[in-house]
Amino acid sequence: MDIPAKHLPAEERKAVTVEAVVALAGSQNPSEITTAAIAKHMNLTQGALFRHFPTKDAIWEAVMVWVAERLIAKLDAAAAGSKTHLAALEAMFMSHVEFVIEHPGVPRMMFGELQRAETTAAKRMAQTLLQRYAERLRERIQQGQAEGEIAAEINIQAAATLFIGTIQGLVMQSMLSGDIAKIRQAAPGVFAIYLRGVANQK
């Protein structure tokens, strides 16, 4: 049986709050999500919400931490089960796609934070996530080059940037279509083109 949010211990309450924001962002513009809406979704008062998060920005920072931890863990798990570096890249690509389908509010929040003119803790966390993601890709691509799977002439930074940018493009198009699940059908064909660009053809 689910325990009502108002009866949860502090750390669990924080986790439930983050999950509530992620759920709300899946159906509405993240910038329009108010603390009143979050509290209502959790069947709490705003006062109860602010006992755990001093500000709305603190909630958003916690959400970005949640996203970073789960996405990176998902990517690492996908890559770890792969026999080759190219297979690892494909597994990471498809794993990211499934993460987006499972949490459609996440890309909305990411795009929203990265577009903000001011620097916030949440925006810094989003930037850190992208840096950690790119670092993993660069390491994998470099290892692939060392073992002859990936073409030696490939620019590692450019290949990592293109990998992330390709997913971002797929996500944006699926969001514009109104059906985030469409990314699942498009992803294999798009990755195949990326693969042809980086794989050692010799």
Secondary structure as a PSIPRED ss2 file (coil, helix, strand):
# PSIPRED VFORMAT (PSIPRED V4.0)

   1 M C   1.000  0.000  0.000
   2 D C   1.000  0.000  0.000
   3 I C   1.000  0.000  0.000
   4 P C   1.000  0.000  0.000
   5 A H   0.000  1.000  0.000
   6 K H   0.000  1.000  0.000
   7 H H   0.000  1.000  0.000
   8 L C   1.000  0.000  0.000
   9 P C   1.000  0.000  0.000
  10 A H   0.000  1.000  0.000
  11 E H   0.000  1.000  0.000
  12 E H   0.000  1.000  0.000
  13 R H   0.000  1.000  0.000
  14 K H   0.000  1.000  0.000
  15 A H   0.000  1.000  0.000
  16 V H   0.000  1.000  0.000
  17 T H   0.000  1.000  0.000
  18 V H   0.000  1.000  0.000
  19 E H   0.000  1.000  0.000
  20 A H   0.000  1.000  0.000
  21 V H   0.000  1.000  0.000
  22 V H   0.000  1.000  0.000
  23 A H   0.000  1.000  0.000
  24 L H   0.000  1.000  0.000
  25 A H   0.000  1.000  0.000
  26 G C   1.000  0.000  0.000
  27 S C   1.000  0.000  0.000
  28 Q C   1.000  0.000  0.000
  29 N C   1.000  0.000  0.000
  30 P H   0.000  1.000  0.000
  31 S H   0.000  1.000  0.000
  32 E H   0.000  1.000  0.000
  33 I C   1.000  0.000  0.000
  34 T C   1.000  0.000  0.000
  35 T H   0.000  1.000  0.000
  36 A H   0.000  1.000  0.000
  37 A H   0.000  1.000  0.000
  38 I H   0.000  1.000  0.000
  39 A H   0.000  1.000  0.000
  40 K H   0.000  1.000  0.000
  41 H H   0.000  1.000  0.000
  42 M H   0.000  1.000  0.000
  43 N C   1.000  0.000  0.000
  44 L C   1.000  0.000  0.000
  45 T C   1.000  0.000  0.000
  46 Q H   0.000  1.000  0.000
  47 G H   0.000  1.000  0.000
  48 A H   0.000  1.000  0.000
  49 L H   0.000  1.000  0.000
  50 F H   0.000  1.000  0.000
  51 R C   1.000  0.000  0.000
  52 H C   1.000  0.000  0.000
  53 F C   1.000  0.000  0.000
  54 P C   1.000  0.000  0.000
  55 T C   1.000  0.000  0.000
  56 K H   0.000  1.000  0.000
  57 D H   0.000  1.000  0.000
  58 A H   0.000  1.000  0.000
  59 I H   0.000  1.000  0.000
  60 W H   0.000  1.000  0.000
  61 E H   0.000  1.000  0.000
  62 A H   0.000  1.000  0.000
  63 V H   0.000  1.000  0.000
  64 M H   0.000  1.000  0.000
  65 V H   0.000  1.000  0.000
  66 W H   0.000  1.000  0.000
  67 V H   0.000  1.000  0.000
  68 A H   0.000  1.000  0.000
  69 E H   0.000  1.000  0.000
  70 R H   0.000  1.000  0.000
  71 L H   0.000  1.000  0.000
  72 I H   0.000  1.000  0.000
  73 A H   0.000  1.000  0.000
  74 K H   0.000  1.000  0.000
  75 L H   0.000  1.000  0.000
  76 D H   0.000  1.000  0.000
  77 A H   0.000  1.000  0.000
  78 A H   0.000  1.000  0.000
  79 A H   0.000  1.000  0.000
  80 A H   0.000  1.000  0.000
  81 G C   1.000  0.000  0.000
  82 S C   1.000  0.000  0.000
  83 K C   1.000  0.000  0.000
  84 T C   1.000  0.000  0.000
  85 H H   0.000  1.000  0.000
  86 L H   0.000  1.000  0.000
  87 A H   0.000  1.000  0.000
  88 A H   0.000  1.000  0.000
  89 L H   0.000  1.000  0.000
  90 E H   0.000  1.000  0.000
  91 A H   0.000  1.000  0.000
  92 M H   0.000  1.000  0.000
  93 F H   0.000  1.000  0.000
  94 M H   0.000  1.000  0.000
  95 S H   0.000  1.000  0.000
  96 H H   0.000  1.000  0.000
  97 V H   0.000  1.000  0.000
  98 E H   0.000  1.000  0.000
  99 F H   0.000  1.000  0.000
 100 V H   0.000  1.000  0.000
 101 I H   0.000  1.000  0.000
 102 E H   0.000  1.000  0.000
 103 H C   1.000  0.000  0.000
 104 P C   1.000  0.000  0.000
 105 G H   0.000  1.000  0.000
 106 V H   0.000  1.000  0.000
 107 P H   0.000  1.000  0.000
 108 R H   0.000  1.000  0.000
 109 M H   0.000  1.000  0.000
 110 M H   0.000  1.000  0.000
 111 F H   0.000  1.000  0.000
 112 G H   0.000  1.000  0.000
 113 E H   0.000  1.000  0.000
 114 L H   0.000  1.000  0.000
 115 Q H   0.000  1.000  0.000
 116 R C   1.000  0.000  0.000
 117 A C   1.000  0.000  0.000
 118 E C   1.000  0.000  0.000
 119 T C   1.000  0.000  0.000
 120 T C   1.000  0.000  0.000
 121 A H   0.000  1.000  0.000
 122 A H   0.000  1.000  0.000
 123 K H   0.000  1.000  0.000
 124 R H   0.000  1.000  0.000
 125 M H   0.000  1.000  0.000
 126 A H   0.000  1.000  0.000
 127 Q H   0.000  1.000  0.000
 128 T H   0.000  1.000  0.000
 129 L H   0.000  1.000  0.000
 130 L H   0.000  1.000  0.000
 131 Q H   0.000  1.000  0.000
 132 R H   0.000  1.000  0.000
 133 Y H   0.000  1.000  0.000
 134 A H   0.000  1.000  0.000
 135 E H   0.000  1.000  0.000
 136 R H   0.000  1.000  0.000
 137 L H   0.000  1.000  0.000
 138 R H   0.000  1.000  0.000
 139 E H   0.000  1.000  0.000
 140 R H   0.000  1.000  0.000
 141 I H   0.000  1.000  0.000
 142 Q H   0.000  1.000  0.000
 143 Q H   0.000  1.000  0.000
 144 G H   0.000  1.000  0.000
 145 Q H   0.000  1.000  0.000
 146 A H   0.000  1.000  0.000
 147 E C   1.000  0.000  0.000
 148 G C   1.000  0.000  0.000
 149 E C   1.000  0.000  0.000
 150 I E   0.000  0.000  1.000
 151 A C   1.000  0.000  0.000
 152 A C   1.000  0.000  0.000
 153 E C   1.000  0.000  0.000
 154 I C   1.000  0.000  0.000
 155 N C   1.000  0.000  0.000
 156 I H   0.000  1.000  0.000
 157 Q H   0.000  1.000  0.000
 158 A H   0.000  1.000  0.000
 159 A H   0.000  1.000  0.000
 160 A H   0.000  1.000  0.000
 161 T H   0.000  1.000  0.000
 162 L H   0.000  1.000  0.000
 163 F H   0.000  1.000  0.000
 164 I H   0.000  1.000  0.000
 165 G H   0.000  1.000  0.000
 166 T H   0.000  1.000  0.000
 167 I H   0.000  1.000  0.000
 168 Q H   0.000  1.000  0.000
 169 G H   0.000  1.000  0.000
 170 L H   0.000  1.000  0.000
 171 V H   0.000  1.000  0.000
 172 M H   0.000  1.000  0.000
 173 Q H   0.000  1.000  0.000
 174 S H   0.000  1.000  0.000
 175 M H   0.000  1.000  0.000
 176 L H   0.000  1.000  0.000
 177 S H   0.000  1.000  0.000
 178 G C   1.000  0.000  0.000
 179 D C   1.000  0.000  0.000
 180 I C   1.000  0.000  0.000
 181 A C   1.000  0.000  0.000
 182 K H   0.000  1.000  0.000
 183 I H   0.000  1.000  0.000
 184 R H   0.000  1.000  0.000
 185 Q H   0.000  1.000  0.000
 186 A H   0.000  1.000  0.000
 187 A H   0.000  1.000  0.000
 188 P H   0.000  1.000  0.000
 189 G H   0.000  1.000  0.000
 190 V H   0.000  1.000  0.000
 191 F H   0.000  1.000  0.000
 192 A H   0.000  1.000  0.000
 193 I H   0.000  1.000  0.000
 194 Y H   0.000  1.000  0.000
 195 L H   0.000  1.000  0.000
 196 R H   0.000  1.000  0.000
 197 G H   0.000  1.000  0.000
 198 V H   0.000  1.000  0.000
 199 A E   0.000  0.000  1.000
 200 N C   1.000  0.000  0.000
 201 Q C   1.000  0.000  0.000
 202 K C   1.000  0.000  0.000
